[in-house]
Structures are given as C-alpha cells and as structure tokens.
Amino acid sequence: MEAKEAKLIPMLKNKTINHTREQWVDQYRYLTQFIMPKEALDKRHDWPSKHDHCFQRVVLDNVCNGAWYDYIKQPAYRHLSAAQAQAAVKLCEDILAGEVDLHCLNKRSLRWRQKQSSFAF
C-alpha cells in the first residue's frame, strides 16, 4: 500500500466535512480507482461497471446531472470543486453501502450521453 493510500483509509471512516478540496478529490479518486473496481469483482455485486473510468463516468455524471464534461473542464479531477468532489465521495460511499442502485445511475448516465445500455430483442 502506498503512503497516499494509507492516509486515505482513515479519511474514509471520518465523515466530517472539514477536508480540503484536494483531500475530497484524492478520496474520490481512491474510491473509484481502487475500492470500487475491487468490490466489482465480488460476486455479491451484480454491477454494470467493473472499471475505474466507468465508475468515474457514472459518479460524475450523476453529481452533475448530465454528462460531466458539459459541466467540468477536463481532466475532471483537477477541476472538480470541493462541493462536487464531496458529492462524488458521498455517492461512491452510498454505492458501496448498497444504498443507491448502480444500475439506475448507469442507465441515467448513458441516457445523458444518448447511448443504449442494452439491446432488446
């Protein structure tokens, strides 16, 4: 485990809102790049997403209520506001806790991007 990851683990357990913007962004990136893809491998989850960039798309699209790149300059992690990063962390935590349906969030994201999530035959 890298030193940066070791610092983030206690932060994940600390629900206070006194973090800096950079800490919120680091936490969002840690959750979407490491924790969520690892959890996606668990057979208990029937998640539509398995890869870090997919989790980032779904989370940021739902934070922005539209395709994130219409609201945030690229690269997103460098341009997220503190409020957006905090909302992204909260959404990641809710997904991991099973409090929100990742399938529904993914469908919304794809609809905003005018893509089909599945084909009906």
N, C-alpha and C positions, 0 to 999 in steps of 0.2 A: 504494500500500500504506500502510495506516495504521501509526502508530508502534507500536501494540499488536501488530499482526500481525508487524511487523519483529522485535519482541522474541521472539515465539513460534517463529519459524523456527529459530534456533539451539537453542532448547529441545527441539524435535522431534528433533534429532540427538543431544542429550545424554541418554543413557539412565540417568543417575544417579537415585537416588530421594530426593535431598535437596531436592526442590521443596516449596514451601509448598502448602497446600490450595488457595489461590487460584490458584497457578500451574497446578496439575493441572486445576482447573476451567476456567481460561482455555484450556488446551491442548485439553481435551475439546471445548469449545465451538468452538474454531477448526477442529479436525478435522471435526466434524460439520456445522458451518455453511458452511465454505468448501472444505476439501480434498476431503471425500468427495463432495459434490454435483458438484464439478468433475470428479472422477475418474469419476463415474457417467455422464457424457456421453461418455466414451471408449468407442468401440465394442468394445474388447477385453473390457470388463466386461459381463457379462450379469446385472447386479444387479437384484433385485426392487424396490429402493428408489432413488429419484432425488432426494428432497427432504430437507432438513436435519431436519425434525421426524420423518421416518421413520427416518433413521439414529439419531437420539437415542432414539426408542422402542425400536428393535431393540437398541441397545447397552445402554441402561439396564435393559431387561427381562432381558437375559442376564446382566448384572452382578448383578442382584437375584434371579435365578432365579424370576421371576414378574413380573407387571405392576408396573412400578416404582412407580406411585402407591400401591400397597399397602404399600410399604416406605419411601418417601421423601416427605416433605412437599413440596407444590408451592409455588413453582416449584422443580423439581429442582436446577437449577444452583446455587441459593442454599443448598440443604440437603444436598447431597452431602457425605459425609465425605471426608477425604483418601484413605482406602483405596478408597472407591467411585470417586472421581474418577481415581485412579491405575489402577484396574482398567479403567475405561472407556477411558482413553487407551491402555492396552495392547491392549484388544480392538479399538479403532479401528486401531491400527498393524498388528495381525495381519490384519484385514480388508483393509487397503490392500496388505499384502505378499502377499495370497493364501494365507495360512497357515490361515485358517478360512473356511468356506463361508457367505457371507452369506445364501444361500437357506435353509440349515438354521437359522441364527439367526433369520431372519424367520419361518419356519414355527413355531419354538418360541414366539416372541413372540406370534404370532397364536393359537396353541393356548392359551397362558396367558390370553389375552383372549377365548377361546372364539369366535374368528372363523375363517372359512374363507379360506385364501389363494387358492384357485382352485376352480372348479366342474368336476366330472367329468360328461361327457355320454355 
